Amino acid sequence: MDRVFWVKCPSCAKRFNVDWTLRHAGYDLICPFCHHEFLPDESPELDERWYGHS
């Protein structure tokens, strides 16, 4: 399983997961629910816990 992190959209407050390579890439994320664009650090909740195996 590839590593992901979870964010909460600052606009609609729904949670979704994102590929880890985008965590510090400097790109806006696009909420799949409301299409709001935001940087990961603008998320009111970030869950970066690693549950998988390397």
C-alpha positions as CSV (number, residue, x, y, z in Angstrom):
1,M,0.0,0.0,0.0
2,D,1.3,3.5,-0.9
3,R,1.5,6.0,1.9
4,V,-1.3,8.6,2.1
5,F,-2.3,11.3,4.5
6,W,-5.8,12.5,5.4
7,V,-7.0,16.1,5.2
8,K,-10.2,17.9,6.0
9,C,-11.4,20.4,3.4
10,P,-11.5,23.9,4.9
11,S,-14.6,24.7,2.8
12,C,-17.0,21.7,3.2
13,A,-15.3,19.9,6.2
14,K,-15.3,16.5,4.5
15,R,-12.2,14.3,4.9
16,F,-10.3,12.6,2.1
17,N,-7.0,10.9,1.6
18,V,-4.1,12.2,-0.6
19,D,-1.0,10.5,-1.9
20,W,2.0,11.3,0.4
21,T,4.1,12.7,-2.5
22,L,1.8,15.8,-2.4
23,R,2.2,16.5,1.3
24,H,5.1,18.9,0.9
25,A,5.1,19.4,-2.9
26,G,3.7,22.9,-2.8
27,Y,0.6,22.1,-4.9
28,D,-3.0,22.9,-4.1
29,L,-5.2,19.9,-3.2
30,I,-8.6,19.8,-4.8
31,C,-11.5,18.6,-2.6
32,P,-13.3,15.7,-4.4
33,F,-16.6,16.8,-2.9
34,C,-16.8,20.6,-3.3
35,H,-13.7,21.2,-5.6
36,H,-12.2,23.8,-3.3
37,E,-8.5,24.2,-3.8
38,F,-6.2,24.6,-0.8
39,L,-2.7,23.7,0.4
40,P,-2.3,20.8,2.8
41,D,-1.2,23.1,5.6
42,E,-4.5,25.0,5.2
43,S,-6.5,21.9,6.3
44,P,-8.1,22.2,9.7
45,E,-7.1,18.5,10.3
46,L,-4.1,16.6,9.1
47,D,-3.6,12.9,9.8
48,E,-0.1,11.9,8.8
49,R,0.1,8.6,10.7
50,W,1.8,5.8,8.9
51,Y,-0.1,2.5,9.1
52,G,1.5,0.6,6.3
53,H,4.7,-1.2,6.0
54,S,7.8,0.0,4.2
